[in-house]
């Protein structure tokens, strides 16, 4: 049986999730990594860092709204929260797919 795995496109997933900045960062790191011979590990690491940065930014915005900072709007904070949540959910799905693929491969009979 010939099985071919198609690569997961983080940039496309981020763009679909409404996170163009994350998609652009992933594309840049992938392009830089291709020139350096980067691996899946590097791309995945960059995607995790982007999601973490989005969550940190959201947390800071929430804190500023709670403190009553007039330069930070509630609407922007809510949108940022949704983007961070979508990014986290996408990362969680990728992790689950990786674990499932690993389990499937380990259960294959040789």
Buried (B, 14 or more C-beta within 10 A) or exposed (E): EEEEEEEBBBBEBBBEBEBEEBBBBBBEBBEEBEEEEBEEEBBBEBBBEBBBBBBEBBEEBBEBBEEEEEEBEEEEBBBBBEBBBBBBEBBEEBEEEEEEEEEEEEEEEE
